[in-house]
Structures are given as structure tokens and as C-alpha cells.
């Protein structure tokens, strides 16, 4: 007899898998890195185990994903571990559009799709509204930046000068997982209650899995590169816009 908690875990796996498909992260018949075999290799350690993944996806099958492989799924694809293992929160980090309850939106007057916050609040924010003080919530919009999942915060320090200056504001969009990272592109890295804006390079293990990130400053004369371990708390946000004061 399969325990109820395992059945519920597998139900959440089916939901997350469908969301990854909808986002184009998984394409079942793809042969260029997004197919079922590629998914099975990353989660189960063997690309020939695609049939096992299909069994997990079949509600009529008695096989269910276990907690160990569910944790691997979270690490590989940037899934919120609290959601996957316990059913708390949203599947993909900060789902900005669902970040604040409807009554809070009404109270503050929702006027945009970009969440503005301070660097400190963003660094410490969890996936729910409790991560921010509701009186500090502010949304705005800009031409050409549509959709959800956008967050903006001011920059402190000179490590990315002259590309981004102290006092500038950056707008970022969360990526769905570490696999979407592109080397030498600029990201906001949120990890263990801290946040950096850096150029990133992946550091992989013998199986090709990203275990660490090399963070590189634009102002390399004053700021040396450093290494951060990738863990269940790591979130990546691609920098898509800079706003500077006149």
C-alpha cells in the first residue's frame, strides 16, 4: 500500500512536470537536451529510465517518485522544495503575480506588473507575502516589459561599474532553473539570504551537473571573482533592464 504522503508527492510531481512542459523546459520527443531521456538522466541518473518517469506521470500506475529524487528535481530545475516536499507555497520560487493576496493588492492599489523592493528585502524574501512588509510593496510598469515574474531593486556598490552604477535600479526575471543559465550573462543571484548582481559561469561536476557558480564583477580591478555553492536556496534572476537617474 502506497502511503498518502507519497501519492500527494507524486501528484505535485505531475503538476510540476506539466508546468515544465508548458514552459518549454521539457519536450518529450526532443533530441537536443530537453527530451524524456535527458530528464530521466538528470533526475534518476540514467537516460534509459524514461519509462519510469512515464510511470510516475500515470495516475493509474503504482510507481511514485520518492523524496530523494524529488529533491534532485528541485535542485536541477529550480523547484521550490517546500512546495515539492510539503505542498507549501508555489512551485517556482517567487511567483510574483501570486506573490501578494488579492486583498493586499486592492489595499495598495495594483498599478503594474513589476514588484519594486529594496535590495535587503529582496535578499531575504521568501516565496510568500510574509517575505515583504506590506506597507513597502510597490508595483509599477514599463513599456515593453509585460507578463509576470518581474522584480526590481536598487543597486548598492560599485562592483558592476561602469555597466551598472551605484544607485541604479535593475529589473530582473526569475529563470525556471539552473539549467537555463547562460555563461557570462548577467544575473541577480539570490542565495542564503544574500543577493549579488554578477556575470556568471557554471562550475560542473563529473556528471555535468552545476554544483557551483563563479561570480564575476564588471569592476574586476577592485573586485575579485568568487565562488558560490549551488543549493536548494539558490535562485537566479536574469537582468533584463537597467534604469539610471539623470
N, C-alpha and C positions, 0 to 999 in steps of 0.2 A: 504494500500500500504506500503510495507516494504521499508525503506529508503536505498539508495545506500550504505551508510557507514555501515549499519548493514549487508547487503549482502556481502560486502567486508570483514567485520569482520568474518562472518561465513565461507567464502572461506578460510581465514587464519586458522580458527579453523580446517577445514577439512584437510588442509595441515599439521598442527602440529600433529593432531591425527594420520595421516598416518605415520609420522616420528616416533612417539612414538611406533606405531606398528612395524615398521621396526627395531627399536632398542630393541624390546622385552619388553618394559616397559608395554605395553598393549597387552594382549592376550584375544581376545573377549570371548572365551569359557572357559577361565581358572577359576578354583575354589580355587586358593591358594593365592589370593590377587591382581591379575593382570587383572581380568575379567571386563566385561562391568558394572556389578553391583557395583564392587569396584570403578571403575572410576566414575560412576554416584554419588555414595555416597560422594566421595571427592570433586566433582565439584558442584553438585546440592543438596547435603545434604541428599539424600535418595537413597539407593541401588536399589529400585524398579523403579527408573526413567531411567533405561537403554533404554527404548523405546523412551524417549525424546532425549537422546544422538543420537540414531539411526536416529531420525528425523532431527537433526542438520546435520548429515552426508549425508543426502539425498538431493541433489541439487533440486529435484522436490518438496520437502516438503516446506511449507511456514513458518515453525518454524525455527528461527535462534537463536543462542546463543546471550545473551545480554552482555553488558560491565561488569556488576558486576560479572557474572560467568566467563567471560574471564579473569578477574583479579585473581579470585580464581585459575583458571587453571595455570596462570603464577606462582603463589606462590607455588602451590602444586607440579608442575613438572619442575620448574626452567626455564620457558619460558621467553625469552626477552620480557618485557612488551611493549617496543617501537615497536617491530615487531608486536605483537599481536594486540595492540590497534590502531596503526597508520600505520603499514606496513613498518616501518623503520628498517634497519639492518637485522640481521639473527635471526632465531627462538631460537637458543640455545646459548646464551651468546657469548663467543669468538669462532667463528667457525674459528679455526686457519688456516685451509687450504685456506679459503677465506678471510683471515684477511687483506691481502695486495693486491691491484690491480696488474694485470699481468705486467703492465709496470714497477711497482716498483720492483717486483720480478726480472725482467730482468735487471734492473739497478743495483741491489745489488748482482746479481748472486745467484740464488736459489740453494743451495747445500745440503739441508737436510729437515727434517720434524719436527724438534723441534725448536720452537722460543725461543731464548735467549733474556732476557731483565733484567733490573735492578729491584730490589725489589720495588723501588719507582714508576717506570714506570708501573710495573705490577699492583700495588695497585690502581693507578689512571686511568688505561686504560679503554677506552670504548670498544664497540664491533666493532668499525671500525678502519681503519688505522690511523685516526687522533689521536688516543689514544697514539701513539708512535711517536717519531721523526724519520723520515725515515732514517736518517743517522746513527741511532743507531740500526736499525734492523739487526739481525744476525740469520741465521738458521744453524743448524748442525744436524748430525745424529749419532746414536749409534747402534751397533749390537744388535738385539733382540728387539728394540723399533721401531715398524713400525706403519703406519697409521697417521692420523691427530689428531688435538686437543691437541698437546703436547706443554707445555711451561716450560721453565727452568729459574731459577733466583737464585742469591746468597743469602746466609743466613747471617743475621747480628744479633749478640747477642748470649747469652749462655742458653736461656730458654729451649732448647731441648737437651742439653748435658746430657749424653755422646752419645746419639743416633745420633744427628746431631750437628756438631760443628760450631762455628763462622767461616765464610769463606767458608764453604761447599757450594755446589750447589745442588739443588733439581730439579727433573724433575717430573712434575705433569700432570695429565689428567683430564679435567673437567668432572664431573658427570652430568647426564642429569637433576637431580632434587634432592630435599631434601629427597625424599622417598628412594633413593639409598644409603643414608648414613648408615654406619655400626658403631655402638657404639664402642668406644675405639680403632678405627683405626686412622691413621694419615692423616690429610688433610691440604691443604692450604685453609684458609677461607678468601675470599675477600668480604669486607663489608664496605660500606660508605667511600670508598677511603683509606682503610687500609687493610693490609694483615697479617695474622698470620699463622705459622705452629704449629699445636697443635693436641693432641689426642682429639677426640670429643665425647660428649654424648648428645643425644637428650633430650629435655625437652618438654613434650606434654601437651596439654590441655585436658579437659574432653572428647573431641571427638577423642582423639588420634592424633591430628594434631600437628606437630612440630612447636612450637612458639619461642623457644629459644634454644641456643646451649651452653653447658658447655665446655669451652676450658681449657685443662689441659696440663701443661708443663711436660716434662720428668724431668727437673731440679726442682722438686717440693719443694726443701728446700729453694730455692731463689725466686721462682715464684709461687704465689698462683693461683688457678683456678679462672676463672671469667666467667661471663655470657654475651652473646651477643644475641640481639633480631634478629630473622629471619625476613627479609623484602624483598621487591622486588629487592633490590640491592645485596642480598646475593648470592654469587657464591661459590661452593665447587669444589676443585680440589684434587683428590686423589694423595698422594705422592707415586710414583712408583719406584723412583731411587734416590740414594744419590751419589754424586761424591765429593771425598775429595782430597785435594792436598797432594802430598808426602812430 
